[in-house]
């Protein structure tokens, strides 16, 4: 099994959420259970790719530190990690499609982010960035997103799906509304 992970995905945990630093202990725990796990570097998604699911001005303002990220800060370290966290999801999806294998991307902080807003420690919606990139590459005609967070976070995902008329994306959240 592949795990898409690198230290470039990490940032110091600002505020009360550990999400920006969480992938390191998650991967360490997985490797303790299965030392044969193969770590693969995430991709670096571009601003243009982020803008497939987000307003381009919003993307630029967040990455340039002109408006707060999902943690409510303008931390340069968090800003630098964001293209890698969405890139981990994109790399995992491409590997799963191309190799028809199980792939994990230990990232969080996607489903609350909408077209032009952050929320719930989520800055960019890497789920829909990934769906949009795969669609534009011709790798996917339809995408299903199974959101199994313990709470409903679909407002961000639903905002993007509705705003961009992504009728080819089926989004299901198992969290309570």
Buried (B, 14 or more C-beta within 10 A) or exposed (E): EBBBBBEBBBBEBBEEBEBBBBBEEBBEEBBEEEEEBEEBBBBBBEBEBBBBBBBEEBBBBBBEBEBBBBBEBBBEEBBBBBBBBBBBBBBBBBBBBEEEEEBBBBBBBBBBBBBBBBBBBBBBBBBBBBBBBBBEEEEBEEBEBEBEBEBBBBBBBBBBBEBBEBEEBEBEBEEEE
